[in-house]
């Protein structure tokens, strides 16, 4: 696996913080509530480790008292994926616990919509949220790297962490770049993940783009 230096890792965190800052501004207008987002960590994981991380995050949420309903829907993940090509190829994936995705949809459409109708709106609303957040992250990468990255339309998924990663084309030989994102709203705090699925070639391309950015900004070789 290609490893980033500490300087490259810090640069990547800062780039994504800029990206989610743009997403937060767009989200604030949609949910009519101030939204702040941060990227507290970035890790490069195998497909299996990525699935385990998501499952562990679910267990922490459940133990904190997230009994959204008795059907066990809080065990499932809501995901939105988009494929990008250009400076490097990647499948980008935004993921929330399903019960948290319904909270976001409720914020988007208002309190007056019945729960039965709310569930029917989930796919369209989450696809819009995914499109905003993923394009903000990827668009910031493209601008800072001075390259082009073109994305597909968002695709909505619901299932276990294994099912979500499988649906996004994650193979055993790929690397998952996992961003832990905190969404803080006035009355809500939601933890989500953005994953970028990279093969070896894409990982090398990403490292090369980061090195080029540092060279331009800091004069590093």
C-alpha positions in Angstrom: 0.0 0.0 0.0 1.3 3.5 -0.8 1.7 5.5 2.3 1.5 9.3 2.6 4.1 11.3 4.5 2.9 13.3 7.5 3.0 16.5 5.5 1.0 14.9 2.6 -1.5 13.5 5.1 -1.9 16.9 6.8 -2.3 18.6 3.4 -5.1 16.1 2.4 -6.9 16.7 5.7 -6.8 20.5 5.1 -8.0 20.1 1.5 -11.0 18.0 2.6 -11.8 20.5 5.4 -12.1 23.2 2.7 -14.3 20.9 0.7 -16.7 20.0 3.6 -16.8 23.7 4.5 -18.3 24.4 1.1 -20.7 21.5 1.6 -21.7 22.9 5.0 -22.6 26.3 3.5 -24.8 24.6 0.9 -26.4 22.3 3.4 -27.2 25.2 5.8 -29.5 26.7 3.1 -31.2 23.4 2.5 -32.0 22.4 6.1 -32.5 26.1 7.2 -30.2 25.6 10.1 -26.5 26.4 10.5 -24.4 23.4 9.6 -20.7 23.0 10.4 -18.6 20.1 9.2 -15.1 18.9 10.0 -12.8 16.1 8.9 -11.2 14.8 12.1 -9.5 11.9 10.6 -8.4 10.2 7.3 -7.3 6.6 7.2 -6.3 4.2 4.4 -7.9 0.8 5.0 -8.4 -2.5 3.3 -11.9 -3.4 2.2 -12.4 -5.7 5.2 -11.0 -3.1 7.7 -13.3 -0.5 6.2 -16.4 -2.7 6.8 -15.3 -3.4 10.4 -14.8 0.3 11.1 -18.3 1.1 9.9 -19.8 -1.8 12.0 -17.9 -0.5 15.1 -19.2 3.0 14.5 -22.8 1.5 14.4 -22.2 -0.3 17.7 -21.0 2.9 19.3 -24.1 4.8 18.1 -26.4 2.1 19.3 -24.7 1.9 22.8 -25.2 5.7 23.0 -28.9 5.2 23.0 -29.9 5.4 19.4 -32.9 3.1 19.5 -34.6 4.8 16.6 -37.1 2.1 16.3 -37.6 -1.6 17.2 -37.2 -2.9 13.7 -33.4 -2.7 13.8 -33.2 -0.1 11.0 -30.4 1.7 12.9 -28.2 -1.3 12.0 -28.3 -0.4 8.3 -26.3 2.1 6.4 -27.6 4.6 3.9 -25.0 5.3 1.2 -24.8 7.5 -1.9 -22.0 6.7 -4.4 -20.6 8.5 -7.4 -17.9 7.5 -9.8 -15.2 10.0 -10.7 -12.6 10.0 -13.5 -9.8 12.5 -14.4 -6.7 13.1 -12.4 -7.4 9.8 -10.8 -10.3 7.3 -10.8 -12.3 6.6 -7.7 -15.7 5.6 -6.4 -16.8 8.1 -3.8 -19.3 7.1 -1.2 -21.1 9.0 1.5 -22.5 6.9 4.4 -24.7 7.5 7.4 -26.6 5.2 9.8 -30.1 4.9 8.2 -31.9 6.4 11.2 -29.6 9.5 10.9 -30.4 9.8 7.2 -34.1 10.1 8.1 -33.2 12.9 10.5 -31.5 14.7 7.7 -34.5 14.2 5.4 -36.8 15.5 8.1 -34.7 18.7 8.3 -34.8 19.1 4.5 -38.6 18.7 4.1 -39.9 20.0 7.5 -41.8 18.7 10.4 -45.2 18.6 8.7 -44.5 15.7 6.4 -45.8 12.3 7.9 -43.3 9.6 8.6 -44.8 7.3 5.9 -44.2 10.0 3.3 -40.8 10.8 4.7 -39.4 7.3 4.0 -40.6 7.6 0.4 -38.6 10.8 0.1 -35.4 9.4 1.5 -33.8 8.2 -1.7 -34.2 11.5 -3.6 -33.2 13.6 -0.6 -30.2 11.6 0.4 -29.0 11.5 -3.3 -29.2 15.3 -3.2 -27.2 15.5 0.0 -24.7 13.0 -1.3 -24.3 14.9 -4.5 -23.6 18.2 -2.6 -21.1 16.7 -0.2 -19.2 14.4 -2.6 -19.0 17.1 -5.3 -17.8 19.6 -2.8 -15.0 17.3 -1.6 -14.0 16.2 -5.1 -14.4 19.7 -6.6 -12.0 21.1 -4.0 -9.5 18.3 -4.8 -9.8 19.1 -8.6 -9.4 22.9 -8.0 -6.4 22.6 -5.7 -4.7 19.9 -7.8 -5.4 22.1 -10.9 -6.9 19.0 -12.6 -10.3 17.8 -13.8 -12.5 15.2 -12.2 -15.8 14.3 -13.8 -18.5 12.6 -11.8 -21.5 10.3 -12.6 -25.0 10.7 -11.2 -25.5 9.7 -7.6 -26.6 6.2 -6.8 -28.5 5.4 -3.6 -27.8 2.3 -1.5 -29.2 0.9 1.8 -27.8 -2.2 3.6 -25.1 -3.5 5.8 -21.5 -2.1 5.6 -20.5 -5.2 3.5 -23.4 -4.7 1.2 -22.8 -1.0 0.7 -19.1 -1.6 -0.1 -19.9 -4.5 -2.4 -22.5 -2.4 -4.3 -19.9 0.3 -4.8 -17.5 -2.1 -6.4 -15.0 -2.4 -3.6 -12.7 -5.4 -4.4 -10.3 -7.0 -2.0 -7.3 -5.5 -3.8 -8.5 -1.9 -3.6 -7.7 0.6 -0.8 -10.5 2.6 0.9 -9.6 6.1 1.9 -12.0 6.8 4.8 -12.9 10.2 6.0 -14.7 10.5 9.3 -16.9 13.6 9.1 -18.7 15.4 12.0 -21.9 17.2 11.0 -22.9 19.6 13.7 -26.2 21.4 13.5 -27.9 23.6 16.0 -30.0 20.8 17.5 -28.3 17.7 16.0 -24.9 16.0 15.8 -24.5 13.4 13.1 -21.4 11.4 12.4 -20.9 10.2 8.8 -18.2 8.7 6.6 -17.0 9.5 3.1 -15.0 6.7 1.4 -12.9 6.9 -1.7 -12.2 3.5 -3.2 -8.9 3.5 -5.0 -7.0 0.8 -6.9 -3.2 0.8 -6.8 -2.9 3.1 -9.9 -5.4 5.6 -8.5 -3.6 5.6 -5.1 -0.2 6.4 -6.8 -2.0 9.1 -8.9 -3.4 10.7 -5.8 -0.1 10.7 -4.0 1.5 12.3 -7.1 -1.2 15.0 -7.2 -0.6 15.8 -3.5 3.1 16.0 -4.0 2.6 18.4 -7.0 0.3 20.6 -4.8 2.9 20.8 -2.1 5.7 21.6 -4.6 3.6 24.5 -6.0 2.6 25.9 -2.6 5.7 25.2 -0.5 8.4 24.8 -3.1 9.0 21.1 -2.0 10.6 18.6 -4.4 
